[in-house]
Amino acid sequence: MSETAARRDEVLRARAEIDLAALRANVRVLRERAPGAALMAVVKADGYGHGAIPCARAAVGAGASWLGTATPQEALALRAGAGLPDDVRIMCWLWTPGGPWREAVEARLDVSVSGMWAMAEVTAAARAAGMPARVQLKADTGLGRGGCQPGADWEELVGAALRAEGEGLLRVTGLWSHFARADEPGHPSVAAQLTRFREMTARAEQRGLRPDVRHIANSPATLTLPDAHFDLVRPGIAMYGVSPSPETGTSADFGLRPVMTLAASLALVKQVPGGHGVSYGHHYTTPGETTLGLVPLGYADGVPRHASSTGPVLVDGKWRTVAGRIAMDQFVVDLGGDRPEPGAEAVLFGPGDRGEPTAEDWAQAAGTIAYEIVTRIGSRVPRVYVNE
């Protein structure tokens, strides 16, 4: 988990500016959407590329009482290095056999268990640590990914959890699941998963489990599906101001503001004749005499190569398009004869208020989703935190 902070006034090749005031405002909007539920701020994948520790602190400051990560290593780093209040709960859910269960137990993490192998490992870790584990049982209600299948498998897992609770080895703190298509409001799978979740949690509670929280709502469900809020909501991408369902509404429609702005300083501006090939393979040839600008960002920084010849960039107040192939460290834009100075700002994406493209524009250019655009920006690009 990296925190690549830099000074805002430092001269940089490129930077990802992270507006923590926007993140805090987004958390408040999401809390207003689910007033009866606690909020888990999901900061996995280094805070979706924004920086897990600064974003975790900002989210907690705006009222998040839980933090969510995928891997236990992410969660342990938060517990050790974020300086969070002791009452902030941290959950992690992506475990493999032999994982750091004892460390997680001793760090008071909430750990997800989906199968009997994990139940065996977490109870062994609790014995070794001499303290009970905090366990959340995950139900597969229809996503077909992680989680325990309904029926006999769920009965076995619940029974094992009850026995371990009786021995003082763990406490079941949560029952949870995850949607497959919550970004498609009205899709029949959403109602089917909700029904299955209610059935599986009810069965666990009938047998004697008393979880602190039941939760299934991700970003789109937090924004559009009040029936799914239960005791806790888990917004991820929406917290960073990116719409989880562009077909349903933009970030602005949901009252959210994008948190990341990705920009670079032009490394070179030069005049070239018509018919001049540009970048590898000469997939772009200048239609006439023009000027080219060199942007010192490439796919090693997370700029998607699939956006070659289509990615939008704001340079000198005008939208430009990537000219030809995006290379490992750089790409070119055709400036149409304009001659901004080297060092002029090239904005790949941001909130859009200055006319710049957004992460969603890049997602469309690359044939992907905006989640990937922001998450893939690598550690070679310094994060500059503003409004801390």
SEVOMAR-505904 format. One line per 3 residues: number of its first residue (from 0); their letters; for each residue y, x, z negated of N, C-alpha, C, O. Coordinates in pm, whole numbers, m for minus. Atoms other than C-alpha are relative to their C-alpha. Example, Ala and Ser with C-alpha at 12.3 -4.5 7.8 and 13.67 -1.06 7.14 Angstrom:
REM SEVOMAR-505904
0 = AS = m119 89 0 m450 1230 m780 120 90 0 118 194 m66; m119 m82 6 m106 1367 m714 109 m77 m73 220 m26 m90
//
This chain:
REM SEVOMAR-505904
0 = MSE = m118 86 0 0 0 0 123 89 0 147 164 m95; m112 m92 m14 312 174 121 131 m70 m27 145 m190 m4; m136 51 18 675 130 28 91 102 67 138 195 2
3 = TAA = m73 m100 m79 864 312 304 148 m37 2 204 m66 108; m140 39 8 1215 238 182 90 112 49 57 230 35; m99 m97 m45 1516 410 333 138 m57 m31 153 m177 m52
6 = RRD = m137 47 20 1891 393 279 47 m75 123 14 m39 236; m50 78 m114 2067 136 492 92 83 87 99 59 208; m95 m78 m78 2327 394 598 m60 127 59 10 204 124
9 = EVL = 65 m119 m53 2073 663 687 m17 m14 151 m50 m121 201; 16 4 m145 2063 755 1057 m150 6 31 m216 105 m1; 144 13 m23 1718 645 1172 m30 m21 147 47 m82 221
12 = RAR = 51 30 m135 1523 647 1495 m19 m149 17 20 m208 117; 27 143 0 1415 295 1412 m7 m45 m144 m20 37 m235; 8 52 135 1408 67 1111 m42 m146 4 m17 m219 100
15 = AEI = 28 142 21 1273 m261 987 81 m41 m122 49 m3 m235; m86 43 110 1545 m421 778 m60 m125 m63 m88 m223 6; 64 109 74 1401 m650 510 104 m65 m90 154 m2 m183
18 = DLA = m102 73 73 1639 m914 375 m67 m75 m116 m124 m182 m97; 67 60 114 1514 m991 25 69 m128 m48 6 m210 m115; m65 127 31 1776 m1264 m22 m62 m112 83 m81 m223 33
21 = ALR = 66 100 m84 1617 m1448 270 m138 m32 m55 m178 m149 m57; 133 27 56 1274 m1405 114 10 m87 m124 m68 m182 m140; m14 83 121 1392 m1544 m219 36 m144 37 m15 m238 m23
24 = ANV = m37 135 m43 1553 m1840 m41 m120 m73 57 m138 m193 34; 120 63 m56 1230 m1905 148 m95 m45 m110 m153 m154 m102; 87 39 111 1031 m1906 m176 53 m126 m67 m24 m215 m103
27 = RVL = m57 120 62 1272 m2161 m321 m23 m124 87 m53 m232 35; 27 113 m91 1235 m2383 m13 m145 m45 m13 m173 m164 m18; 142 33 11 857 m2365 m42 m32 m65 m134 m116 m155 m141
30 = RER = 19 65 130 870 m2450 m411 50 m145 3 m11 m233 m58; m52 137 m11 1082 m2755 m327 m96 m89 79 m103 m210 54; 96 78 m77 816 m2864 m77 m121 m41 m84 m187 m140 m54
33 = APG = 115 29 86 551 m2857 m351 44 2 m146 4 91 m221; m60 m7 133 739 m2944 m671 m99 m13 m115 m70 31 m226; 96 19 106 429 m3036 m867 m103 110 m11 m193 103 m95
36 = AAL = 100 m106 m4 237 m2717 m792 64 135 m30 182 157 m3; m43 m139 12 265 m2353 m891 m5 64 138 m68 10 230; m5 m67 m130 331 m2107 m608 m57 141 m10 m17 221 m94
39 = MAV = 54 m135 m17 124 m1804 m513 65 61 123 50 10 234; m59 m73 m112 321 m1560 m297 m105 97 54 m148 188 m17; 104 m85 m58 72 m1397 m62 66 125 58 149 118 148
42 = VKA = m60 m127 m40 159 m1030 m18 m105 97 52 m89 219 43; 104 m85 m59 m158 m902 148 57 75 120 167 45 168; m39 m78 m117 m139 m650 433 141 57 m15 224 48 76
45 = DGY = m131 m57 32 157 m476 268 111 m102 21 213 m74 84; m102 104 m11 347 m801 244 25 m39 144 139 m51 188; m11 36 m142 271 m896 606 92 100 74 168 62 163
48 = GHG = m79 m104 m64 432 m565 703 139 18 m58 212 106 m14; m136 m6 55 744 m622 492 10 90 m122 121 123 m165; 1 m80 122 641 m411 191 m42 m85 m118 36 m168 m165
51 = AIP = 57 89 101 420 m564 m78 78 2 m131 107 m103 m188; m60 m7 133 591 m437 m391 141 m58 m3 169 m140 m91; m132 65 4 956 m522 m306 m7 m151 22 67 m227 m41
54 = CAR = 10 144 m26 849 m860 m170 m62 m74 m117 m23 m187 m147; 59 62 119 631 m933 m473 106 m18 m108 115 m125 m169; m105 10 102 922 m858 m706 99 m110 35 139 m188 m51
57 = AAV = m97 102 m41 1158 m1076 m503 m58 m140 m13 10 m232 m58; 63 132 9 910 m1364 m487 m12 m46 m144 15 m162 m175; 9 35 142 850 m1355 m861 138 m36 m54 152 m129 m133
60 = GAG = m136 30 43 1225 m1348 m915 47 m137 45 135 m197 m16; m38 132 m52 1250 m1668 m708 m92 m110 m51 m79 m225 m10; 80 105 63 985 m1849 m911 m148 1 30 m219 m87 m19
63 = ASW = 144 m8 m20 643 m1745 m783 m66 46 m130 m20 142 m193; 70 m38 123 401 m1730 m1076 m133 67 28 m198 118 m64; 122 m67 m44 104 m1596 m878 32 89 119 127 63 193
66 = LGT = m3 m82 m120 58 m1321 m621 m141 5 57 m239 8 m18; 131 m2 m65 m223 m1314 m367 m13 118 93 79 150 168; 31 m108 m93 m384 m1024 m185 m139 m24 57 m216 m104 5
69 = ATP = 136 6 m54 m689 m985 33 m90 95 m78 m187 51 m139; 91 m99 58 m839 m662 m102 30 27 m147 144 13 m191; m26 m38 139 m885 m557 m464 90 120 m12 166 131 m108
72 = QEA = m87 m117 5 m713 m228 m384 147 m41 7 232 16 m62; m137 51 m7 m399 m420 m286 43 m58 m135 154 m33 m182; m33 64 127 m413 m618 m609 17 102 m112 109 91 m193
75 = LAL = m10 m104 104 m474 m313 m828 131 78 14 193 113 m86; m126 m71 m22 m176 m136 m669 118 m82 m50 212 m26 m106; m106 86 51 44 m434 m750 5 3 m152 111 19 m212
78 = RAG = 4 4 146 m73 m450 m1108 51 132 m60 119 132 m163; m35 m131 55 m19 m77 m1157 144 40 29 208 106 m52; m124 m61 m44 302 m17 m966 119 m90 23 226 m41 57
81 = AGL = m111 90 m35 515 m329 m926 90 m33 m116 197 m91 m96; m84 30 116 649 m357 m1281 21 m148 m21 131 m192 m53; m10 145 9 573 m728 m1293 m17 m47 m144 m79 21 m225
84 = PDD = 25 57 133 586 m949 m1602 m149 m20 m23 m224 m45 71; 142 9 32 252 m968 m1782 m60 m135 35 m181 m146 59; 57 133 m24 219 m1341 m1720 m15 m33 148 m60 m142 182
87 = VRI = 20 24 m143 222 m1306 m1339 m147 23 32 m201 130 7; 142 m9 m35 m131 m1375 m1216 m13 61 140 68 33 229; 26 m64 m129 m271 m1167 m929 m143 m31 40 m236 m7 m37
90 = MCW = 132 35 m50 m564 m1286 m720 m33 82 124 55 110 206; 47 m67 m122 m771 m1099 m461 m133 m63 41 m211 m104 m45; 114 80 m44 m1042 m1249 m245 m94 67 100 m198 8 132
93 = LWT = 86 m60 m102 m1192 m1006 7 m82 113 m60 m39 228 m66; 87 m94 70 m1481 m834 m169 m122 35 86 m169 m46 165; 127 m42 m58 m1778 m635 m44 m85 60 m111 m31 103 m213
96 = PGG = 85 m55 106 m2080 m516 m244 44 141 m40 78 224 45; m39 m131 51 m2000 m219 m466 149 16 m20 196 127 m46; m145 m7 16 m1630 m303 m492 40 33 m142 m45 39 m231
99 = PWR = m48 m43 133 m1412 m207 m790 10 m117 m99 118 m149 m149; 2 118 86 m1517 m503 m1003 49 32 m142 130 m41 m198; m40 m29 138 m1479 m331 m1340 150 25 m9 216 m24 m101
102 = EAV = m145 m24 0 m1130 m206 m1254 77 m131 9 181 m148 m55; m67 129 m15 m1037 m558 m1149 m6 m81 m129 92 m145 m167; 14 71 127 m1172 m707 m1472 98 57 m102 169 m17 m171
105 = EAR = m87 m63 99 m983 m454 m1682 148 m18 32 231 m14 m58; m139 23 m40 m664 m515 m1482 39 m148 m8 151 m185 29; m25 144 16 m691 m890 m1552 32 m67 132 119 m155 139
108 = LDV = m15 65 m130 m712 m980 m1185 m87 m125 6 m192 m132 m58; 86 114 m33 m839 m1317 m1070 m76 37 126 m16 66 230; 82 m45 m112 m1130 m1237 m841 m77 m118 59 m121 m207 m14
111 = SVS = 69 109 m68 m1289 m1463 m583 m149 31 13 m188 144 43; 145 m12 m14 m1664 m1521 m580 m49 m113 89 m21 m230 65; 51 98 m96 m1839 m1693 m290 m152 m7 4 m208 m99 64
114 = GMW = 145 m4 m10 m2203 m1600 m339 m62 64 m122 7 122 m206; 71 m47 119 m2468 m1499 m588 6 152 m15 6 201 m128; m11 m146 14 m2445 m1126 m507 128 37 m74 127 127 m159
117 = AMA = m127 m30 65 m2080 m1128 m612 m1 m45 m146 57 21 m232; 11 44 139 m2158 m1329 m925 m74 103 m83 m36 131 m197; 76 m101 72 m2415 m1067 m1024 86 124 m26 81 181 m136
120 = EVT = m80 m122 17 m2172 m779 m967 116 m21 m97 147 69 m175; m115 20 89 m1877 m935 m1149 m47 m18 m145 22 26 m236; 48 14 137 m2087 m1030 m1453 m44 135 m56 m25 164 m174
123 = AAA = 37 m135 44 m2229 m676 m1467 125 80 m37 125 154 m135; m125 m70 28 m1873 m541 m1453 62 m48 m130 117 32 m206; m55 54 124 m1765 m774 m1733 m75 54 m121 m14 86 m223
126 = RAA = 78 m59 109 m2051 m650 m1952 44 144 m26 64 185 m141; m38 m140 14 m1953 m289 m1883 140 14 m58 167 105 m135; m139 m7 47 m1585 m358 m1951 15 m55 m141 112 m22 m211
129 = GMP = m10 60 132 m1655 m555 m2267 107 m107 m8 162 m132 m116; m99 108 m1 m1419 m832 m2162 m35 m96 113 m94 m55 213; 38 98 m101 m1455 m1153 m1961 80 17 130 197 56 129
132 = ARV = m65 m2 m131 m1376 m1162 m1591 69 m134 26 27 m238 m23; m65 122 m48 m1135 m1412 m1439 m52 m25 141 m28 54 232; 71 25 m125 m1330 m1572 m1155 48 m131 62 64 m232 m7
135 = QLK = m30 121 m76 m1231 m1819 m886 m112 m21 102 m141 68 181; 109 32 m91 m1512 m1989 m695 58 m56 129 136 m151 128; m52 45 m129 m1442 m2029 m326 m103 m87 72 m220 m50 84
138 = ADT = 84 94 m72 m1584 m2325 m136 29 8 150 145 12 191; m18 12 m145 m1643 m2327 239 1 m148 33 m104 m212 39; m14 143 m29 m1509 m2671 323 5 m29 150 23 m144 191
141 = GLG = 0 23 m144 m1522 m2618 699 58 110 83 50 105 206; m54 m112 m78 m1350 m2294 798 m113 84 57 m97 143 164; 113 m77 m51 m1688 m2126 836 21 150 m7 m32 225 75
144 = RGG = m28 m143 17 m1563 m1790 714 m49 37 m140 m169 27 m164; 43 m22 136 m1568 m1689 345 m22 m132 m73 15 m238 m23; 21 120 78 m1673 m1933 77 m146 m41 m6 m226 m6 80
147 = CQP = 137 45 24 m1988 m2094 m57 m24 m134 70 61 m223 66; 35 124 m68 m2162 m2364 144 m21 m114 m100 m68 m90 m211; 26 114 89 m2174 m2715 m6 m150 m24 m15 m232 34 57
150 = GAD = 140 31 20 m2499 m2855 m136 m65 95 m99 m7 129 m202; 80 m80 92 m2765 m2638 m294 67 133 m35 61 177 m149; m65 m129 27 m2568 m2312 m256 111 m15 m102 124 66 m194
153 = WEE = m111 25 94 m2265 m2456 m436 m55 m33 m140 m2 14 m240; 60 33 129 m2485 m2603 m711 m50 126 m70 m32 142 m191; 50 m124 59 m2648 m2264 m764 113 87 m52 105 142 m162
156 = LVG = m113 m84 40 m2315 m2081 m778 70 m57 m123 104 17 m215; m63 65 115 m2159 m2334 m1017 m88 17 m125 m37 44 m233; 90 m16 113 m2467 m2318 m1238 4 141 m57 4 159 m179
159 = AAL = m8 m139 46 m2451 m1938 m1253 131 26 m72 135 98 m172; m130 m18 65 m2082 m1953 m1341 0 m64 m139 55 m8 m234; 8 65 131 m2151 m2199 m1623 m80 83 m100 m41 95 m216
162 = RAE = 80 m84 90 m2422 m1976 m1768 79 124 m44 76 162 m161; m78 m120 34 m2195 m1671 m1750 116 m34 m93 149 44 m182; m104 44 94 m1915 m1866 m1917 m57 m17 m139 6 21 m238
165 = GEG = 65 20 129 m2156 m1961 m2193 m28 131 m71 m29 136 m194; 26 m132 58 m2233 m1591 m2246 129 77 m27 126 189 m79; m128 m68 23 m1864 m1506 m2262 31 110 100 115 196 73
168 = LLR = m18 m106 m99 m1884 m1291 m1947 113 m31 99 168 60 161; m107 34 m94 m1630 m1480 m1740 60 m133 m39 5 m209 m119; m61 132 7 m1394 m1770 m1726 35 m41 142 100 34 215
171 = VTG = m32 49 m133 m1370 m1979 m1411 144 m52 m4 172 m157 m62; m142 33 5 m995 m1989 m1357 45 m84 119 153 m143 117; m43 76 m117 m990 m2156 m1017 m116 m41 89 m222 21 90
174 = LWS = 86 45 m108 m1169 m2349 m745 88 m10 123 197 m67 116; m92 m9 m112 m1033 m2293 m399 m73 0 134 m195 15 141; 53 m3 m136 m1080 m2309 m24 116 31 95 228 56 52
177 = HFA = m101 m36 m99 m892 m2244 301 m17 m87 124 m129 m115 167; 3 86 m118 m799 m2460 599 m26 79 129 9 196 140; 21 m57 m133 m906 m2392 955 113 m37 96 152 44 180
180 = RAD = m95 48 m101 m645 m2600 1139 117 m76 m63 163 m176 m8; m114 67 63 m367 m2696 900 127 13 81 222 m63 61; m117 m14 m87 m121 m2573 1162 0 m103 112 89 m101 198
183 = EPG = 6 111 m96 m226 m2876 1370 m1 m131 m78 m106 m193 m91; m3 121 82 m109 m3171 1158 m62 m119 72 m35 m145 189; 68 114 m58 m323 m3475 1215 m136 31 59 m210 m61 94
186 = HPS = 133 m32 m53 m627 m3284 1338 m106 m52 m98 m91 m33 m219; 98 60 92 m937 m3461 1197 m68 99 m93 m116 60 m200; 64 m98 88 m1074 m3137 1053 76 17 m131 17 52 m233
189 = VAA = m81 m17 121 m786 m3128 804 m42 m101 m106 m67 m65 m221; 43 104 94 m878 m3460 644 m143 23 m45 m176 1 m162; 140 m25 36 m1246 m3368 655 m11 112 m103 m90 102 m197
192 = QLT = 4 m108 97 m1181 m3042 471 54 m44 m136 1 m5 m239; m53 50 126 m969 m3217 210 m104 m82 m75 m121 m68 m196; 105 82 62 m1247 m3467 147 m110 88 m59 m153 67 m172
195 = RFR = 105 m89 48 m1506 m3191 118 46 79 m123 m31 100 m216; m53 m75 114 m1281 m2994 m119 1 m87 m125 m39 m41 m233; m1 90 116 m1235 m3294 m346 m142 m22 m52 m165 m24 m173
198 = EMT = 139 22 42 m1610 m3354 m349 m56 122 m73 m121 108 m177; 58 m120 60 m1699 m2993 m428 66 35 m133 m2 77 m226; m64 m27 129 m1437 m2949 m700 m40 m105 m103 m61 m73 m220
201 = ARA = 42 104 94 m1531 m3284 m854 m139 28 m53 m166 9 m172; 136 m30 44 m1895 m3182 m864 0 116 m101 m72 112 m200; m7 m112 94 m1808 m2851 m1033 54 m44 m135 7 0 m240
204 = EQR = m59 47 125 m1596 m3029 m1291 m94 m95 m74 m98 m96 m197; 100 87 64 m1866 m3291 m1354 m103 81 m76 m154 38 m180; 100 m85 65 m2099 m3007 m1443 58 80 m117 m16 143 m192
207 = GLR = m58 m60 118 m1850 m2871 m1694 102 109 22 154 163 m76; m103 m102 m23 m1614 m2624 m1525 138 m60 m22 162 m176 13; m137 44 26 m1250 m2650 m1630 97 104 54 154 182 m24
210 = PDV = m87 m104 m59 m1046 m2439 m1387 146 m22 m34 190 m134 m60; m145 10 17 m679 m2361 m1439 64 m66 123 154 m149 111; m62 46 m124 m602 m2433 m1074 m105 m32 105 m212 30 111
213 = RHI = 74 30 m123 m747 m2594 m763 99 19 113 213 m29 105; m98 m27 m106 m591 m2478 m438 m68 18 136 m176 75 148; 47 m10 m138 m635 m2502 m64 116 16 98 94 51 214
216 = ANS = m115 7 m91 m281 m2518 81 54 137 36 102 211 m51; m63 m120 m54 m172 m2226 300 142 m36 44 193 m141 5; m140 27 m40 173 m2204 465 16 m136 69 98 m216 25
219 = PAT = m24 128 m66 137 m2497 708 m28 m121 m88 42 m221 m80; 30 112 89 m24 m2720 447 107 m15 m107 139 m127 m148; m110 7 96 249 m2633 197 118 m74 60 184 m153 m9
222 = LTL = m118 58 m65 512 m2741 450 m22 m143 47 73 m221 51; 19 128 m70 348 m3048 603 m105 m92 m61 m122 m204 m12; 114 79 48 59 m3176 389 4 m13 m153 m69 58 m222
225 = PDA = m12 13 146 158 m3290 37 m132 m31 m70 m152 10 m184; 128 33 63 m192 m3427 m30 m85 122 m29 m181 115 m107; 80 m121 18 m323 m3070 m16 57 94 m105 5 203 m124
228 = HFD = m68 m93 90 m92 m2923 m280 m78 26 m130 m74 137 m181; 78 m15 123 m318 m2981 m585 81 72 m108 194 33 m138; m67 m67 112 m227 m2734 m864 78 125 42 161 175 m34
231 = LVR = m55 m129 m44 m120 m2432 m658 6 1 152 m87 m46 218; m9 m21 m145 4 m2356 m305 8 149 26 57 226 m57; 11 m142 m31 m48 m2024 m129 73 33 131 7 68 229
234 = PGI = m69 m36 m124 225 m1964 132 m6 150 27 13 231 m63; m3 m139 m43 196 m1642 325 113 19 100 225 53 61; m97 m31 m105 377 m1614 659 131 m77 m18 237 m25 16
237 = AMY = m122 79 15 625 m1892 573 97 66 m97 218 53 m83; m86 m69 96 754 m1686 280 87 105 69 196 136 23; m73 m103 m75 864 m1424 534 87 m61 110 143 10 193
240 = GVS = m92 68 m89 1054 m1686 731 m50 m22 141 29 m50 231; 60 22 m131 815 m1718 1023 m72 m134 m2 m148 m162 m94; 66 131 m5 700 m2065 1126 m150 18 17 m194 92 106
243 = PSP = 144 m8 m17 325 m2105 1077 m52 m89 111 m169 m80 149; 40 94 m104 319 m2374 1344 118 m26 92 184 m130 80; m117 15 m87 582 m2324 1616 0 m130 80 106 m182 114
246 = ETG = 7 126 m75 456 m2633 1800 52 m116 m85 99 m216 m31; m44 105 91 543 m2841 1493 147 15 m38 218 m84 m53; m139 m23 37 873 m2679 1403 32 147 m5 m56 229 m32
249 = TSA = m46 m138 10 1076 m2360 1416 23 36 m145 16 m49 m233; m37 m42 135 1163 m2156 1111 119 m81 m50 118 m129 m164; m120 75 41 1503 m2327 1103 m33 m145 m29 22 m204 m122
252 = DFG = 40 139 25 1340 m2670 1126 m59 m17 m140 m41 m120 m205; 61 5 132 1150 m2589 807 93 53 m109 55 55 m226; m94 m52 97 1459 m2443 637 m28 143 m42 11 185 m151
255 = LRP = 38 m138 30 1324 m2087 651 81 98 83 129 65 192; m74 m104 m71 1495 m1764 753 m88 124 14 m138 175 m86; 79 m123 m17 1310 m1467 907 56 115 m83 177 134 m92
258 = VMT = m37 m104 95 1314 m1173 668 14 137 67 93 219 22; 2 m133 m62 1249 m878 902 84 4 127 76 m86 211; m68 m32 m125 1481 m735 1168 m48 138 43 m37 234 m33
261 = LAA = 50 m128 m52 1330 m459 1385 97 51 106 125 m17 204; m99 m56 m91 1577 m231 1560 m21 150 15 m87 214 m68; 7 m144 m25 1605 118 1706 131 45 62 211 m37 108
264 = SLA = m118 m59 m65 1875 352 1834 m41 51 137 m140 123 151; 32 m51 m134 1879 418 2207 m3 152 0 90 217 m48; 14 m145 m3 1754 771 2264 62 61 125 93 181 127
267 = LVK = m52 m53 m128 1886 805 2621 48 m116 84 m13 m223 85; m48 94 m103 2092 615 2878 27 82 124 101 180 119; m19 m79 m121 2079 737 3237 4 m89 123 m53 m198 125
270 = QVP = m11 72 m127 2161 626 3590 m113 47 91 m142 166 100; 109 m33 m92 1877 609 3843 21 m78 129 87 m182 128; m14 72 m127 1857 507 4210 m97 m117 10 m189 m131 m71
273 = GGH = 95 106 m30 1686 202 4348 m134 58 41 m141 170 93; 133 m47 m35 1311 232 4400 m58 102 m94 m158 165 m63; 45 m99 98 1270 450 4091 m110 m62 m86 m89 m166 m148
276 = GVS = 108 48 85 935 404 3915 31 25 m147 96 124 m181; m31 m8 143 950 347 3539 m128 m9 m81 m205 m105 m68; 109 m8 95 690 445 3280 m136 8 70 m146 5 193
279 = YGH = 134 m24 m54 314 486 3321 m41 m105 103 m21 m225 83; 52 89 m102 163 339 3633 104 m58 93 70 m125 190; m109 54 m82 504 253 3778 m16 m150 25 m1 m198 137
282 = HYT = 12 145 m14 444 m116 3708 136 m66 15 145 m184 47; m135 48 m26 821 m154 3725 70 103 87 64 223 60; m79 m85 m88 1036 m15 4003 140 m59 7 155 m180 27
285 = TPG = m137 53 3 1414 m45 3990 34 m66 134 9 m9 240; m33 71 m124 1538 m303 4243 121 57 73 142 29 191; m119 m63 m59 1855 m104 4306 53 101 m99 m5 122 m205
288 = ETT = m59 m97 93 2077 158 4150 32 m70 m132 88 m180 m134; m15 65 130 2090 88 3779 4 106 m110 0 226 m83; 11 m89 115 2091 236 3430 m121 m41 m83 m154 m159 m95
291 = LGL = 116 24 86 1789 271 3206 32 46 m142 100 146 m162; m14 m39 140 1785 282 2827 m137 27 m59 m232 m49 m37; 126 m39 62 1511 456 2632 m1 m42 m146 84 2 m225
294 = VPL = 14 51 137 1401 278 2313 m113 76 m68 m227 71 m21; 100 m87 61 1215 513 2075 m95 m74 m95 m108 m37 m212; 105 73 71 950 264 1960 m113 m25 97 m90 m47 216
297 = GYA = 114 25 m88 600 216 2096 m115 m62 m74 m100 m108 m188; 112 68 65 258 86 2021 m51 74 m122 m120 14 m205; 33 m69 125 206 358 1758 82 m53 m116 45 m35 m232
300 = DGV = m84 62 103 483 179 1568 m34 m147 m19 19 m213 m109; 39 140 12 321 m160 1622 60 m89 107 36 m210 105; m53 82 m109 511 m277 1931 m116 m29 96 m177 64 147
303 = PRH = 123 31 m75 241 m462 2126 8 42 147 102 6 218; 5 m44 m140 147 m300 2456 m15 m119 94 26 m113 210; 15 121 m82 57 m648 2581 134 m61 40 139 m146 129
306 = ASS = m133 51 m36 432 m718 2591 68 89 104 188 73 128; m57 m80 m109 484 m457 2866 54 m92 108 m12 m188 148; m69 75 m106 728 m592 3126 42 m140 m41 96 m214 42
309 = TGP = m38 134 42 786 m906 2916 77 m4 m132 150 m100 m158; m63 3 132 912 m809 2568 152 m2 8 210 74 85; m147 10 m3 1277 m907 2500 66 93 m102 13 116 m210
312 = VLV = m76 m90 87 1536 m671 2347 148 m31 18 195 m50 130; m145 17 m7 1902 m723 2261 66 137 m4 52 211 m102; m72 m127 m8 2112 m425 2373 143 m29 44 166 m93 147
315 = DGK = m141 16 m36 2490 m422 2374 36 m147 24 113 m180 114; m32 143 m7 2500 m800 2322 m71 m78 108 m46 m197 123; 69 69 m108 2272 m883 2614 m152 12 m16 m203 115 m60
318 = WRT = 146 m6 m1 1904 m973 2636 m46 86 116 m2 69 230; 65 m82 m102 1705 m713 2824 m151 m24 m10 m198 m86 m105; 146 15 1 1337 m703 2909 m63 137 16 m14 220 93
321 = VAG = 73 m126 m14 1093 m417 2867 m30 23 148 m84 m64 216; 24 m35 m140 1074 m240 3203 m126 85 8 m126 202 m31; 124 m73 m15 717 m140 3275 m78 10 m129 m61 m70 m221
324 = RIA = 94 m15 110 458 m15 3031 67 45 m130 155 131 m129; m34 m51 133 517 21 2659 m95 115 m30 m217 99 m24; 80 m118 28 397 371 2569 m19 15 m151 24 m70 m229
327 = MDQ = 33 m18 141 280 511 2238 122 9 m88 122 m44 m199; m117 m28 84 624 613 2114 131 m55 55 234 m43 m10; m127 36 m64 879 463 2351 m23 m102 111 m134 m117 162
330 = FVV = 1 86 m119 963 208 2618 141 m1 58 236 48 m3; m125 m3 m76 1240 153 2869 48 m142 24 m33 m234 43; m59 126 m44 1479 m134 2937 97 31 114 165 133 115
333 = DLG = m95 m11 m110 1676 m184 3255 131 m63 m46 135 m182 m78; m129 44 52 2042 m212 3153 91 m58 108 205 m96 81; m76 66 m107 2157 m342 3491 132 64 34 223 m4 80
336 = GDR = m125 m69 m31 2426 m79 3533 92 18 m118 184 98 m113; m81 m20 120 2575 m115 3186 m31 137 m60 m140 191 m40; 18 m135 52 2623 213 3001 36 8 m149 134 73 m185
339 = PEP = m23 m21 143 2603 178 2623 m26 146 m35 m100 215 35; 17 m139 41 2620 508 2439 m138 22 m61 m193 m69 m123; 121 m34 77 2306 683 2317 28 m22 m149 135 11 m200
342 = GAE = m20 37 140 2256 569 1960 35 m146 m17 32 m197 m129; m29 143 10 2354 210 2044 m125 m74 m48 m238 m30 m24; 112 73 61 2140 m47 1868 m74 m84 103 m14 m153 185
345 = AVL = 89 87 m77 1845 m209 2041 m79 m83 m101 m157 m28 m178; 65 88 98 1721 m511 1842 m116 m70 69 m98 m145 165; 117 64 m58 1368 m618 1918 m13 m144 m50 m34 m236 28
348 = FGP = 3 138 51 1363 m917 1686 67 m5 m136 81 96 m206; m67 26 127 1538 m1068 1387 11 m149 m20 m63 m224 43; m14 144 24 1655 m1407 1257 50 m78 120 25 m198 132
351 = GDR = m51 68 m120 1828 m1485 1587 145 m38 m7 200 m88 91; m141 44 10 2180 m1544 1452 96 76 88 201 24 124; m88 m79 m87 2330 m1266 1663 m43 m9 146 3 69 230
354 = GEP = 49 15 m137 2152 m1383 1975 m121 85 29 m169 86 143; 115 m87 m23 1865 m1140 1926 m129 m82 10 m135 m194 m39; 130 67 m3 1504 m1233 2003 m56 m15 m141 m9 49 m236
357 = TAE = 70 17 127 1277 m1349 1722 m143 52 14 m188 84 124; 141 m41 m4 924 m1248 1629 m81 m98 83 m177 m59 149; 71 99 m82 810 m1572 1793 21 28 149 m71 8 229
360 = DWA = m22 m37 m140 972 m1461 2120 m93 113 41 m149 112 151; 92 m110 m30 769 m1140 2102 m144 m48 3 m225 0 82; 137 54 0 456 m1337 2018 m30 m67 134 m139 m50 189
363 = QAA = 22 65 m130 500 m1544 2333 m10 104 111 m90 89 204; 4 m105 m103 567 m1230 2538 m134 74 0 m181 118 105; 124 m77 13 249 m1066 2406 m125 m87 0 m236 m35 m3
366 = GTI = 115 88 1 27 m1373 2408 m73 1 m134 m196 0 m139; 62 m3 132 m30 m1366 2033 78 m92 m93 147 m183 m46; m74 80 98 113 m1516 1712 98 90 m74 78 211 m82
369 = AYE = m104 m79 66 420 m1408 1519 m51 70 m125 3 173 m165; 61 m70 113 202 m1323 1218 m33 145 39 m2 239 m34; 43 m133 m44 64 m1030 1418 119 90 30 116 210 3
372 = IVT = m116 m81 m38 404 m917 1542 59 70 m121 83 191 m117; m63 m63 117 550 m858 1195 m100 86 m78 m62 191 m131; 97 m72 83 228 m744 1027 m36 136 59 m68 229 m15
375 = RIG = 46 m123 m63 150 m473 1281 105 111 0 73 224 38; m102 m106 1 481 m284 1240 m43 106 m101 m57 77 m219; 66 m102 79 352 47 1107 91 75 m96 212 54 m100
378 = SRV = m72 m73 104 451 282 829 92 107 56 175 162 m17; m91 m96 m60 621 517 1075 142 m57 13 238 17 31; m131 66 m5 904 263 1084 47 m22 m143 m13 m102 m215
381 = PRV = m47 19 138 1104 290 759 47 m142 m24 108 m205 62; m53 129 44 1175 m32 571 131 25 m74 139 110 m162; m131 m9 66 1537 m72 469 22 m134 m70 37 m237 m4
384 = YVN = m11 124 76 1574 m327 189 145 m32 m31 219 51 m83; m138 45 26 1895 m524 166 m6 m123 m91 m106 m194 m97; m13 114 92 2013 m783 m87 m108 1 m107 m166 m102 m140
387 = E = 101 m10 105 1778 m652 m353 47 m64 m129 m27 m65 m228
//
